[in-house]
Amino acid sequence: MIETYQQVYQNAFGTPSLVLDHGKGAYVWDTDGKKHLDLLAGIAVNALGYADPAMMKAIADQAAKLAHVSNFFTTEPQINLATKLVELLITEGGRAGKVFLANSGAEANEGAMKLAMLHKPGGRIIALEGGFHGRTLGSLSITHKPAIREPFGQIPGCAFISTDVEALETLGDDVAAIFIEPIQGERGVVPLSPEFLIAARQTADRIGALLVADEIQTGMGRTGRWFAHTEHIQADVVTLAKGLGGGMPVGAIIATGPAAGLFTPGSHGSTFGGNPIVAAASLAVIGRVEGLLDHVQQTGAWLTSALEVAGFPVRGAGLLLGVTVNDAPRLVGEMRERGFIVNATGDDTLRLAPPLIITQADLEPFIDTLRDLRG
């Protein structure tokens, strides 16, 4: 099957390491029948793991009613999901706002960039060194990694600063928006300091810019909170995706305060954004994750402690963790041979973003195996 893949699929991802067939809970099976503990969850997407009954029922029930309507109309799941996202932001100290539903994280960030342009026409958009916001031409313009950005160029007016507080002091009122990730996942699960987050909020206020919190990887319970940034600050705009849909393609923009009124008819759109099946699935995911937040905090704390006791430095929060190792790419392959799916974000970092339902019993063999393969 991989040979066929290479013949018919464009080579944007390299050669797949496995052909996956089905999953249950935190485990997946490949087409050879081998079982794997999934510690990546589709890169922080499959919040409920695989074959969650509530999510499957929501999808099936909605598919039997309406699979798609254009945005000339709306549906109950679309309205209910937008309502729920605003409620969740308010419960964590955020402000009331309005939602736009898209199909992915990159699309959500594209929409947030358009909000910035409407907020301050001609203003610059600032992002952070080490940040990742997507691969569309707009979101790529605020994604720092030169190897993936430079071949395609950059939208004029986009620029990067370091994650030092002093870098924020150089910004002036020509800036329309500052994009941040509370934890920079692609950089190697590197949290921004509370001091930087607070300074970013103060800077945005000082220069009249929107503060945009990209919570695509960190949001929807991944850190044990609905939103990682609200522990310290309130953003003007929040972008979501990944875990929100539990495996269904979805993105969301929550705009608060004056930013909530920037889009007007014709200024933005999406054929599939707010799809009723995807919205129903997302509501089911949120319903299940509401009962998992304490579990995520407790399991993440236990996993962090167990890894540190085993001699592996750890950073991150909840169930989004970066583990410092020697030769991470080698370990990814060797762990896969042992039945564990992990991801390397660099030569010395394994990224762990397992399903939020994962248990200590699931994780103990992983820790033992990692210790054995330390090398």
Long-range contacts (C-beta under 8 A, 24 or more apart in sequence): 1-31, 17-333, 17-336, 18-336, 22-50, 22-51, 23-49, 23-50, 23-51, 24-49, 24-50, 24-51, 25-49, 25-50, 25-51, 25-355, 25-357, 26-50, 26-354, 26-355, 26-357, 26-358, 26-359, 26-362, 28-341, 34-339, 35-339, 36-336, 36-339, 36-340, 36-341, 37-339, 37-340, 37-341, 37-354, 37-362, 37-365, 37-366, 38-341, 38-354, 38-355, 39-340, 39-341, 39-342, 39-352, 39-353, 39-354, 39-358, 39-366, 40-341, 40-342, 40-343, 40-351, 40-352, 40-353, 40-354, 41-353, 41-354, 41-355, 42-247, 43-217, 43-242, 43-343, 43-353, 44-185, 44-217, 44-222, 44-242, 44-243, 44-320, 44-353, 45-242, 45-243, 45-245, 45-246, 45-247, 46-243, 46-246, 46-247, 46-355, 47-220, 47-221, 47-222, 47-243, 47-246, 47-285, 47-288, 47-289, 47-355, 47-356, 48-246, 48-285, 48-288, 48-289, 48-355, 48-356, 48-357, 49-355, 49-357, 49-358, 50-355, 52-246, 52-284, 52-285, 52-288, 54-284, 54-287, 54-288, 55-246, 55-247, 55-281, 55-284, 55-285, 55-288, 57-284, 58-280, 58-281, 58-283, 58-284, 59-248, 59-277, 59-280, 59-281, 59-284, 61-280, 62-276, 62-277, 62-279, 62-280, 62-281, 63-277, 65-276, 66-276, 67-275, 67-276, 67-277, 68-272, 68-275, 68-276, 68-277, 69-276, 70-271, 71-269, 71-270, 71-271, 71-273, 71-274, 74-274, 75-274, 75-276, 75-279, 76-276, 77-276, 77-277, 77-279, 77-280, 77-283, 78-274, 78-276, 78-279, 80-279, 80-283, 81-252, 81-274, 81-279, 81-282, 81-283, 84-283, 84-286, 85-240, 85-252, 85-254, 86-254, 88-226, 88-227, 88-286, 89-226, 89-227, 89-230, 89-238, 89-254, 89-256, 91-226, 92-225, 92-226, 92-227, 92-230, 93-230, 93-234, 94-227, 94-230, 94-234, 94-235, 94-238, 94-254, 94-256, 95-234, 95-256, 95-257, 96-256, 97-254, 97-255, 97-256, 97-257, 97-259, 97-260, 98-254, 98-255, 98-260, 98-261, 99-252, 99-253, 99-254, 99-255, 100-252, 100-253, 100-255, 100-263, 100-268, 100-273, 101-250, 101-251, 101-252, 101-270, 101-273, 101-274, 101-275, 101-279, 102-241, 102-250, 102-251, 102-252, 102-253, 102-270, 102-273, 103-249, 103-250, 103-251, 103-270, 103-272, 103-273, 103-275, 104-134, 104-241, 104-249, 104-250, 104-251, 105-133, 105-134, 105-214, 105-216, 105-217, 105-239, 105-240, 105-241, 105-242, 105-251, 106-133, 106-134, 106-135, 106-136, 106-139, 106-251, 107-134, 107-136, 107-251, 107-270, 107-273, 108-216, 108-239, 108-240, 108-241, 108-251, 108-252, 108-253, 109-133, 109-134, 109-138, 109-139, 109-142, 109-179, 109-212, 109-214, 109-216, 109-239, 110-134, 110-136, 110-138, 110-139, 111-239, 111-253, 111-268, 112-177, 112-179, 112-212, 112-214, 112-237, 112-239, 112-253, 113-138, 113-139, 113-142, 113-177, 114-263, 114-267, 114-268, 115-177, 115-210, 115-237, 115-253, 115-255, 115-259, 115-262, 115-263, 116-176, 116-177, 116-209, 116-210, 116-212, 117-176, 118-262, 118-263, 118-267, 119-176, 119-177, 119-209, 119-210, 119-258, 119-259, 119-262, 120-175, 120-176, 120-177, 120-208, 120-209, 122-157, 122-176, 123-157, 123-174, 123-175, 123-176, 123-177, 123-209, 124-157, 124-158, 124-159, 124-174, 124-175, 124-176, 125-155, 125-157, 125-158, 125-159, 125-175, 125-176, 125-177, 125-179, 126-158, 126-159, 126-160, 126-161, 126-171, 126-175, 126-177, 126-178, 126-179, 126-209, 127-158, 127-159, 127-160, 127-161, 127-178, 127-179, 127-180, 128-160, 128-161, 128-162, 128-163, 128-179, 128-180, 128-181, 128-184, 128-192, 129-160, 129-161, 129-162, 129-163, 130-163, 130-184, 130-186, 130-187, 130-190, 131-160, 131-179, 131-180, 131-181, 131-184, 131-186, 131-187, 131-214, 132-181, 132-184, 132-185, 132-186, 132-187, 133-179, 133-181, 133-214, 133-216, 142-179, 145-186, 163-192, 163-193, 163-196, 164-196, 165-195, 165-196, 165-199, 168-196, 168-199, 168-200, 168-203, 169-203, 171-203, 171-207, 171-209, 172-207, 173-207, 173-208, 175-207, 175-209, 176-209, 176-210, 177-209, 177-210, 177-211, 177-212, 177-237, 178-203, 178-204, 178-209, 178-210, 178-211, 178-212, 179-212, 179-214, 180-211, 180-212, 180-213, 180-214, 180-229, 180-235, 181-213, 181-214, 181-215, 181-216, 181-217, 181-218, 182-213, 182-215, 182-218, 182-223, 182-228, 182-229, 183-217, 183-218, 183-223, 183-228, 183-316, 183-317, 183-320, 185-217, 185-218, 185-320, 185-345, 185-351, 185-353, 186-345, 187-345, 188-322, 188-345, 188-346, 188-348, 188-349, 188-351, 189-315, 189-316, 189-320, 189-321, 189-322, 189-345, 189-349, 189-351, 190-315, 190-322, 191-315, 191-316, 191-317, 194-231, 194-232, 197-229, 197-232, 197-233, 198-232, 198-233, 200-233, 201-233, 201-234, 201-235, 204-236, 210-236, 210-237, 210-259, 211-235, 211-236, 211-237, 212-236, 212-237, 212-238, 212-239, 213-237, 213-238, 213-239, 214-239, 215-239, 215-240, 216-240, 216-241, 216-242, 216-251, 217-242, 217-320, 217-353, 218-317, 218-320, 219-243, 219-244, 220-244, 220-285, 220-286, 220-289, 221-289, 221-292, 221-293, 221-296, 221-318, 221-356, 222-296, 222-318, 222-319, 222-320, 222-353, 222-356, 223-296, 223-300, 223-316, 223-317, 223-318, 223-319, 223-320, 224-293, 224-294, 224-296, 224-297, 224-300, 224-317, 224-318, 224-319, 225-293, 225-318, 226-293, 228-317, 243-285, 243-289, 243-356, 244-282, 244-285, 244-286, 245-278, 245-281, 245-282, 245-285, 246-281, 246-282, 246-284, 246-285, 247-281, 248-277, 248-278, 248-281, 248-282, 249-278, 250-275, 250-278, 250-279, 250-281, 250-282, 289-356, 292-356, 292-357, 295-356, 295-357, 296-356, 299-358, 299-359, 299-360, 299-363, 302-360, 303-352, 303-360, 303-363, 303-367, 306-363, 306-364, 306-367, 307-367, 307-370, 310-367, 310-370, 310-371, 311-371, 311-374, 312-370, 316-352, 319-352, 319-353, 319-354, 319-356, 319-358, 320-351, 320-352, 320-353, 321-351, 321-352, 321-353, 322-349, 322-350, 322-351, 322-352, 323-349, 323-350, 323-351, 323-352, 323-370, 324-348, 324-349, 325-349, 325-350, 325-370, 325-374, 326-374, 326-375, 327-375, 330-375, 331-370, 331-373, 334-373, 335-366, 335-369, 335-370, 335-373, 338-369, 338-373, 340-366, 340-369
